[in-house]
Amino acid sequence: MINLEYPFLLLILAPIFYCLYKCKPQIQELIFPHLHLFSMKKQWLKLDLLIKILILTLLVISLASPIYIDKFDPQNRKGIDIVLALDGSGSMNSSGFEKNSRKSRFEIAQSRAQSFIMDRDRDNIGVVIFGDYAFIASPITYEKEIVSEMIGYLNSGMAGQNTAIADGIMMSLRAFKHSKASSKVVILLSDGEHNSGDFSPQEAVQRAKEEGAKIYTIAITSEADNTLLKKIADETGGEFFLAKDSEELQSTYEKIDSLERSSIKSREYLSKEYYYAYPLMLAFAFLLIFLNRELR
């Protein structure tokens, strides 16, 4: 909506208009030779007077600062809090996951995750990467472009060469620390077996159940520990998927995209655009017209 940031400044117009009709210049024109430009004449409907009034009005409107406010309240949208937990172990650097492509598994997983993020226009999303250890690559946020861009900076092996699946889950749950959503979902993707980390899968699953987080697991290639990933999904109310190539991975994300929605509470967002320059430019244009008429 369009509003004025300082609407009280419009009150300035009242004494100005009053003075145009009632006030008489008290200082001789020898001191202020152009004071007659603002003097009142009986023929108040003359074009010059109307131009004066228009100029003054536009100047005051410019001072009042017209502003366009785009108010967005995340409390009124529907969505869930999602964490994408990506396997960043050394094996994810292998190629052959996509036909006629030399891209690594991790690069393809990156691309599919970015598409998934941009399609979830009503959700808050964060990213965790795990290898020998796990870390939060992007906290849970509604800024999809930032999360997608952050994923592009990741690479396989940056968290170590091994696969700490349980640590990936625990770090994902940690990312929910400030979440107020009633639905919390972890989408965990891996191509290997749990062989590293500080936590066991049993501990991670138990913590997820306590915090009410649902875990969807995706195994890419037959090298992954499908039994463990399926157990994690089943015990937390999620679902297990096996994606043998990039097309199946895309299909898997599309299936997960049908997740339920729930209310999310977060801070109100305001976007402001200022338009004071427009009435100011109009006032300047009318001033040039007025001066041109006076000089003729």
C-alpha angles and dihedrals in degrees: 000000000000116000142151118260092206104025093161089073088073086075087075088074093066098065091038093055091043091052092049089062103031111022120092122202110256097188122078118250090239088076097036105026095181099047089108088073088076098037122117121249129192092238091071093166092065116124093242092059092047089052090051091052091047093050093050092045093051091048092053092046088052090052089050086059111226108226136187113217122199105194117197120180114191089193089074097053128084123235149108136248111253132187120195109209109197126194106235098176123133094262090064087071090072118111131215097077091112124047117250091003135108093203116127124243089252094053091051091046088051092053094047092047091051091052091048091051095051091049094054094078095162101048141082111234136191134179132225125184123198138189122131084348136004134240138176107256092182128008119232108283143149092232097103096177091057093049092047091049091048091054088056090061093057125095137184116269095028090112094040136279100275131074120250100178094167092051089051090055094046092050090048090054089049089056088062091061095112096029118128096183117120090218119057120180133185118197106197121191123189141158099194149048127276104261107143146036141075098277136060122231089245091057092048094049092048091051091049091052091049091052094043095241119154117216124208112192128203122195115197115200125356091276092081123095095254093175093056094042092050091049091051091051095045095049094049097044095255131114136252123230131187116207114186096180142010094272092055089047090054090048090050093055089048090055092049088049088075091072119140121266128232137176118278124199120207141136123304116254125214127189117194130195120186122218103177090117093068099061088040091056091046091051090051091050092051090046090057090050091050094048091047090055092048094050094051 
